[in-house]
């Protein structure tokens, strides 16, 4: 059953955004050049991206845009984790599923004969957490649809990285809206699954993701029309 969930802040988020930006700017040593929120968000994002590149000894290629650099960091971190854990996945295997499997293996390796040393364990776990935290982030995510919710969601992700907290403090009261999509009868795909398990699962996953995204956009543009 594809279910889309959209959160809406009950009150204006300006005070929340301002407080979060100021906190991040202070921690990163940034002096804002404008009171406008979006340019300041980009400056904070750039500082975080540069910090990650330094940590992983990555040098952007000439002409790389932000999305190139984000993807380069993501690929490098993913490859580092897979190599350290001696894992490999098909090219089309979803990133989040890879990370969940890596985290499960890390838990297994926390104790026992083949336990990782603490420094390696912490570095790998932090890297997997980063992959999940920035999985859906791309340049223009907020600019394409600058809602309060997208802005605060991005700031929350940046706070997780900068302040090394798994669950930042709640930003304010918000309500959740749900839209239920068209049900899918899995039994209809039994024969296809018998012939191609991985391909059938990938097809169903893509179909469900597409429906969830479509309904999210309908809710978002419905907000805009109101």
Order of alpha helices (4+ residues) and beta strands (2+ residues): beta-alpha-alpha-alpha-alpha-alpha-alpha-alpha-beta-alpha-alpha
